[in-house]
Amino acid sequence: MTEFYENLIHFLQKELPAVEKAINQEQSLSEQIRLQRTRAMMKELLDHALFYNKGKGTT
């Protein structure tokens, strides 16, 4: 199961900057909100994966 969390952590850390960039470039307010929600869910998932993989969270 540790390999799963390591892969998940790697994926989320790789993709979060792209979501941040998309939020900053998006003109549509509704799309910005959707992307912000996606970013929040990704950060929460990353925190949980770090917690279960290493026994500690990011917060």
GROMACS elastic network, one bead per residue, 0.5 to 0.9 nm:
[ bonds ]
;  ai    aj funct       b0    kb
    1     4     6  0.51887   500
    1     5     6  0.66490   500
    1     6     6  0.88095   500
    1    53     6  0.85137   500
    2     5     6  0.51950   500
    2     6     6  0.61560   500
    2     7     6  0.86230   500
    2    52     6  0.83057   500
    2    53     6  0.58975   500
    2    54     6  0.89282   500
    3     7     6  0.61016   500
    3     8     6  0.84807   500
    3    53     6  0.87030   500
    4     7     6  0.52215   500
    4     8     6  0.61228   500
    4     9     6  0.85930   500
    4    53     6  0.89420   500
    5     9     6  0.59607   500
    5    10     6  0.84407   500
    5    49     6  0.55648   500
    5    50     6  0.74711   500
    5    52     6  0.75680   500
    5    53     6  0.58632   500
    6     9     6  0.51230   500
    6    10     6  0.61315   500
    6    11     6  0.85955   500
    6    49     6  0.79188   500
    6    50     6  0.83449   500
    6    53     6  0.70880   500
    7    10     6  0.50992   500
    7    11     6  0.61156   500
    7    12     6  0.86217   500
    8    11     6  0.51270   500
    8    12     6  0.61311   500
    8    13     6  0.85030   500
    8    45     6  0.87937   500
    8    46     6  0.76081   500
    8    49     6  0.71163   500
    9    12     6  0.52634   500
    9    13     6  0.60149   500
    9    14     6  0.84216   500
    9    45     6  0.87133   500
    9    46     6  0.59712   500
    9    47     6  0.88158   500
    9    49     6  0.64025   500
    9    50     6  0.69805   500
    9    53     6  0.89735   500
   10    13     6  0.52804   500
   10    14     6  0.60875   500
   10    15     6  0.86609   500
   11    14     6  0.51274   500
   11    15     6  0.61277   500
   11    16     6  0.85477   500
   12    15     6  0.51277   500
   12    16     6  0.58075   500
   12    42     6  0.66605   500
   12    43     6  0.78868   500
   12    45     6  0.83057   500
   12    46     6  0.64242   500
   13    16     6  0.56062   500
   13    17     6  0.75327   500
   13    43     6  0.89701   500
   13    46     6  0.78121   500
   14    17     6  0.67895   500
   14    18     6  0.78519   500
   15    18     6  0.53287   500
   15    19     6  0.65780   500
   15    20     6  0.89158   500
   15    42     6  0.89792   500
   16    19     6  0.51422   500
   16    20     6  0.62765   500
   16    21     6  0.86895   500
   16    39     6  0.68267   500
   16    42     6  0.72953   500
   16    43     6  0.79087   500
   17    21     6  0.61487   500
   17    22     6  0.85826   500
   18    21     6  0.50595   500
   18    22     6  0.61391   500
   18    23     6  0.86509   500
   19    22     6  0.50063   500
   19    23     6  0.61983   500
   19    24     6  0.87314   500
   19    35     6  0.68130   500
   19    36     6  0.81878   500
   19    38     6  0.79982   500
   19    39     6  0.64609   500
   20    23     6  0.51987   500
   20    24     6  0.64497   500
   20    25     6  0.88231   500
   20    35     6  0.82443   500
   20    36     6  0.81904   500
   20    39     6  0.74010   500
   21    24     6  0.51993   500
   21    25     6  0.62632   500
   21    26     6  0.86177   500
   22    25     6  0.51202   500
   22    26     6  0.58974   500
   22    32     6  0.81560   500
   22    35     6  0.75884   500
   23    26     6  0.53652   500
   23    27     6  0.86155   500
   23    31     6  0.80573   500
   23    32     6  0.53753   500
   23    33     6  0.83078   500
   23    35     6  0.60542   500
   23    36     6  0.68825   500
   24    27     6  0.83428   500
   24    32     6  0.80062   500
   25    32     6  0.88238   500
   26    29     6  0.76929   500
   26    31     6  0.69157   500
   26    32     6  0.60671   500
   27    30     6  0.89513   500
   27    31     6  0.77946   500
   27    32     6  0.74824   500
   28    31     6  0.52254   500
   28    32     6  0.62011   500
   28    33     6  0.87251   500
   29    33     6  0.62200   500
   29    34     6  0.86531   500
   30    33     6  0.51405   500
   30    34     6  0.62806   500
   30    35     6  0.86892   500
   31    35     6  0.61185   500
   31    36     6  0.84925   500
   32    35     6  0.50992   500
   32    36     6  0.60412   500
   32    37     6  0.86065   500
   33    37     6  0.62141   500
   33    38     6  0.85891   500
   34    37     6  0.51952   500
   34    38     6  0.62617   500
   34    39     6  0.86899   500
   35    39     6  0.60886   500
   35    40     6  0.85768   500
   36    40     6  0.61674   500
   36    41     6  0.86548   500
   37    40     6  0.50542   500
   37    41     6  0.62349   500
   37    42     6  0.85737   500
   38    41     6  0.51864   500
   38    42     6  0.61394   500
   38    43     6  0.86291   500
   39    42     6  0.50511   500
   39    43     6  0.61224   500
   39    44     6  0.85864   500
   40    43     6  0.51490   500
   40    44     6  0.61913   500
   40    45     6  0.85870   500
   41    44     6  0.50891   500
   41    45     6  0.60797   500
   41    46     6  0.84922   500
   42    45     6  0.50604   500
   42    46     6  0.60399   500
   42    47     6  0.85787   500
   43    47     6  0.61534   500
   43    48     6  0.86807   500
   44    47     6  0.50649   500
   44    48     6  0.63136   500
   44    49     6  0.86312   500
   45    48     6  0.51293   500
   45    49     6  0.61099   500
   45    50     6  0.85811   500
   46    49     6  0.50457   500
   46    50     6  0.60919   500
   46    51     6  0.84951   500
   46    57     6  0.86896   500
   46    58     6  0.84650   500
   47    50     6  0.51837   500
   47    51     6  0.61434   500
   47    52     6  0.87332   500
   47    56     6  0.85338   500
   47    57     6  0.53132   500
   47    58     6  0.55885   500
   47    59     6  0.75793   500
   48    52     6  0.61976   500
   48    53     6  0.84194   500
   48    56     6  0.86959   500
   48    57     6  0.65875   500
   48    58     6  0.85902   500
   49    52     6  0.52614   500
   49    53     6  0.58608   500
   49    54     6  0.83354   500
   49    57     6  0.80450   500
   50    53     6  0.51011   500
   50    54     6  0.57695   500
   50    55     6  0.71689   500
   50    56     6  0.63481   500
   50    57     6  0.55040   500
   50    58     6  0.71784   500
   51    54     6  0.55778   500
   51    58     6  0.76354   500
   52    55     6  0.53839   500
   52    56     6  0.71624   500
   52    57     6  0.80647   500
   53    56     6  0.79269   500
   54    57     6  0.80182   500
   56    59     6  0.86229   500
